[in-house]
Amino acid sequence: MSDLSVKAATHKIGHILEIEFSDGHVSCVDFAPFIFSVGHPDYDPYKSVDAFLRFQIVDGNLNWDDYAMIFPIEDLYQNRLVKGR
């Protein structure tokens, strides 16, 4: 999976993004359980949907505020966000 990258991300509702990968796979990922359970103040701004939606695709990955929040591509691909990463 090391050659995987995020091609596009589309907002569906709330904290849910539909993510398209370079191999054509699409995952619908709900970030809310992670954001609301991690308990770290760095993630508090992203509880607001407006702040959450200010992500960018940088070097083939989703990136929020210059790497304040970023996830391994493999986790996004498998729709497996792990608390504490």
C-alpha positions in Angstrom: 0.0 0.0 0.0 3.0 2.3 0.1 2.1 3.7 -3.4 -1.4 4.7 -2.3 -2.4 8.3 -2.3 -5.5 10.3 -1.8 -6.8 11.7 -5.0 -9.9 13.4 -3.8 -12.1 13.9 -0.7 -15.7 15.0 -0.8 -17.7 16.1 2.2 -20.9 14.0 2.7 -22.3 15.2 6.1 -20.9 16.2 9.5 -17.4 14.8 9.9 -17.9 12.2 7.1 -15.7 12.4 4.0 -15.8 10.2 0.9 -12.2 9.6 0.0 -11.0 8.4 -3.4 -7.6 6.7 -3.6 -5.1 6.4 -6.4 -6.1 2.8 -7.1 -9.7 3.8 -7.5 -10.9 2.5 -4.1 -13.4 4.7 -2.3 -13.8 4.8 1.5 -16.5 6.7 3.4 -14.8 7.7 6.6 -16.5 9.2 9.7 -13.9 11.2 11.6 -16.3 12.2 14.4 -15.6 9.2 16.7 -11.9 9.9 16.6 -12.1 13.6 17.0 -14.6 13.5 19.8 -13.0 10.7 21.8 -9.3 11.4 21.5 -9.4 14.0 24.4 -6.4 16.0 23.2 -6.8 19.8 22.9 -5.0 19.9 19.5 -8.1 18.2 18.0 -10.7 20.4 19.7 -10.9 22.9 16.8 -11.9 20.1 14.4 -15.1 19.4 16.4 -16.4 22.3 14.4 -17.5 21.1 11.0 -16.3 24.4 9.5 -12.7 23.8 10.8 -12.8 20.1 9.9 -13.6 21.0 6.3 -10.5 23.2 6.0 -8.4 20.1 5.1 -6.0 20.0 2.1 -4.6 17.1 0.1 -0.8 17.4 0.5 1.6 14.9 -0.9 -1.3 12.5 -1.4 -2.7 12.6 2.1 -5.3 14.5 4.0 -3.8 17.3 6.0 -5.3 19.7 8.5 -3.5 23.0 9.4 0.1 22.1 8.5 0.0 18.6 9.9 -1.9 19.4 13.1 -4.1 16.4 12.2 -3.1 13.7 9.7 -3.8 10.0 9.4 -1.9 7.1 7.8 -3.2 6.5 4.3 -3.7 2.8 5.1 -6.0 3.6 8.0 -8.1 5.9 5.8 -8.2 3.2 3.1 -9.4 0.6 5.5 -11.7 3.1 7.3 -9.9 2.3 10.6 -9.1 5.5 12.5 -7.2 4.6 15.7 -7.6 6.7 18.8 -4.3 8.2 19.9 -2.5 8.5 16.6 
